Amino acid sequence: MSKLPVVSGKQLCKVLEKIGYFMDHQTGSHIILRSENPPYRRLTVPDHKEIAKGTLRSILRQAGLTVEEF
């Protein structure tokens, strides 16, 4: 299993935008992203300086990415 990098919420959003997600809205410190292509998935990314490893792994799984693809 590959090691997860340390990323912030904004950095993660930029990576997810490259694979077809766009910022839908922000509620407090959470950024809501939507997929442009079916299935229209919705991801919630915390806008923190450093995202916890378990949270990052969960977001990647929901986006359909592996750690290596990320």
WORA-V572029 format. One record per pair of residues at least 4 apart in sequence whose C-alpha atoms are under 6 Angstrom apart, sorted by the first residue. I is the first residue (numbers start at 1). GAP is how many residues later the second one is. D is the distance in whole Angstrom. If there is no record, write none. Layout:
BEGIN
i=I gap=GAP d=D
i=I gap=GAP d=D
END
This chain:
BEGIN
i=7 gap=43 d=6
i=8 gap=40 d=6
i=8 gap=41 d=5
i=8 gap=42 d=5
i=8 gap=43 d=6
i=9 gap=37 d=6
i=9 gap=38 d=4
i=9 gap=39 d=5
i=16 gap=5 d=6
i=17 gap=4 d=5
i=17 gap=5 d=6
i=20 gap=15 d=6
i=20 gap=16 d=6
i=21 gap=12 d=6
i=21 gap=13 d=5
i=21 gap=14 d=4
i=21 gap=15 d=6
i=22 gap=11 d=5
i=22 gap=12 d=5
i=23 gap=10 d=4
i=24 gap=8 d=6
i=24 gap=9 d=5
i=24 gap=10 d=6
i=25 gap=7 d=5
i=26 gap=4 d=6
i=26 gap=5 d=4
i=26 gap=6 d=6
i=29 gap=17 d=6
i=29 gap=18 d=5
i=30 gap=15 d=6
i=30 gap=16 d=4
i=30 gap=17 d=6
i=31 gap=13 d=6
i=31 gap=14 d=5
i=32 gap=11 d=6
i=32 gap=12 d=5
i=33 gap=9 d=6
i=33 gap=10 d=5
i=34 gap=7 d=6
i=34 gap=8 d=5
i=35 gap=5 d=5
i=35 gap=6 d=5
i=60 gap=5 d=5
i=61 gap=4 d=6
END
